[in-house]
């Protein structure tokens, strides 16, 4: 998997279908050589020269560093492009110069201290290359780590910076940079949006200069996702080269590309340098988050399937990584703050009759929380609403044969609460400046150990007292006035990153203490749908927008990097509470069923026909859930390009195929559509479940499945079985 050609001083990182190569130049500099389809032959000296010394370089004289493909660059040595890392040293200088010192190749993959990351298990073909670089003048070591998942076709990268000299300031540290050459026609794909419109797909030409997406909000955000892909201009779902980067991190990030005048493109991803500065005393080190790199020679679909399988099996952890999860009903849109114990039980009683197995109590169950302007931080039951407490309510829900779940927002506090009165310094704020209220709340300072310990103890007490088997972990406010009363002035630039480290410590502790609880993350909808959170919680609430038509785009875009098994998706009432649209109950079920299926409404207000549809949908979901969540996903028609969204799921054994087709609006006198399936056995015969219709695999892939978009909320879910 990983080899070192000593004669030519080139490292080869090989997966089943990919080669990533870098080499040592003149025993001193580490240059990027190649990333793409697996190489059969090794690079020779001539090839290596061609990788580095471009024809125009000879004309640039001492400025040639500005176009050379550095594997990890620093600022100031004639390379003025976006740097991989920047430092301010004790003498005030900012120039650094990294030289190659050595390497190790080991089997397996070490964990990252305090940070989420992918992992390997016994029997996996995984190796790790560690390359040591050094700035000898300032006595700083930069350790580059590359882990190769041979069978999963993914390569991960991270960087550790060790200060062996005088105190320095780390101003930025990317997790990965890659230099590409000869790629003027490539495009940049990224995921952006807003609250209730998360992870829409944006694709644009890579033009001269810098193009980036980022977050400065203290979370990965709903505005941009820590994912980018460089694509051939004509790359689609099945064709073309795609080079993708995803950051396993839940805080501020930056990701982008910089194109120079010679069509060289530097791609980068890492912690956002804005409001970031880390103090490293002698002997201190800094660990960057992990970046996951995926190359596909066969378009975006193959890229996504690589991410999906890696994240399902080697990022998500715990009891619910592989086991069947819950079908739940959440009371939020059913009641908002207007509920009591009997009303929750009443919703659960109806839900249990259609086969729902989990009742989730959302916001409003604690202290003085009867609206969104009070109560956060005082985590004890409101006995006016819950006279028997959480324990008594859980027992009533359990008596129906259902699990009981609970909502928390433990990263926030409202002014006026006992917590805030007792600890006003426990919020994120800057000394001397009035902290901004957002949603009537402040952000607790998770950069402090005492705050994290309080949250751990408080939540552990609640989860220990009542039989709670599901937790929705919410976060509804981004940071402002980022600072901390705990850290002195020299360390204020560390606060936003230390917040995320504190959050990860809390999550690691709570999820380890309660391994039988299914945790789902949420952040004002999908504002923290990232790989970092999936390490602790195997699913994320995809968006507060539960409208079926809107969800087609949101779920389609999310699937670029994240599996459907990670997407919380619910059936809600109509007119939809976010956009006012009316869609059929069938369509709402079929769209939600692709993710982690649930309901966000009072089923007591549903018609008999809707209840029957819900009951049948739950049975179908339980039968097909493994195909949705463990099978290969093929995106056949994009809702960003037409009124039809078609997504196909093929089981691991290739014996079951699910085709979902949903239209956003009907067309009068609609033309015939033929949707070409993918991933089938072309020599096999497939029967349409519930009918006697049979089709050859080659027919379905080359002629297609007939569909006519002629009705409002038209939805089809067709199951094919291999004969």
Secondary structure, 3 states (H helix, E strand, C coil): CEEEECCCCEEEEECCCEEEEEEEECCCEEEEEEEEECCCCCCCHHHHHHHHCCHHHHHCHHHHHHCCCECCCECCCCCCCCCCEEEECCCCCCCCCCEEEEEEEEECCCCCCCCCCCCCCCCCCEEEEEEEEEECCCCEEEEEEEEEECCCCEEEEEEEEEECCCCEEEEEEEEEEEEECCCCCCEEEEEECCCCCCCEEEEEECCCEEEEEEECCCCCCCCEEEEEEEECCCCCCCCECEEEEEEECCCCEEEEEEECCCCCEEEEEEECCCCCCEEECCCCEEECCEEEEEEECEHHHHHHHHHHHHHHHHCCCCCCCCCCCCCEEECHHHHCCCCCHHHHHHHHHHHHHCCCCEEEECCCCECCCCCCCCCCCCCCECCCCCCCHHHHHHHHHHHCCCEEEEEECCCEECCCCHHHHHCHHHECCCCCCCCCCECCEEEECCCCHHHHHHHHHHHHHHHHHCCCCEEEECCCCCCCCCCCCCCCHHHHHHHHHHHHHHHHHHHHHHHHHCCCCEEEECECCECCCCHHHHCCCCEEECCCCCCHHHHHHHHHHHCCCCCHHHEEEEEECCCCCCCCCCCCHHHHHHHHCCCEEEEECCHHHCCHHHHHHHHHHHHHHHHHHHHHHHCEEEEEECCCCCCEEEEEEECCCCCEEEEEEEECCCCCCCCEEEECCCCCCCCCEEEECCCCCEEEHHHHHHCCEEEECCCCCCEEEEEEEEC
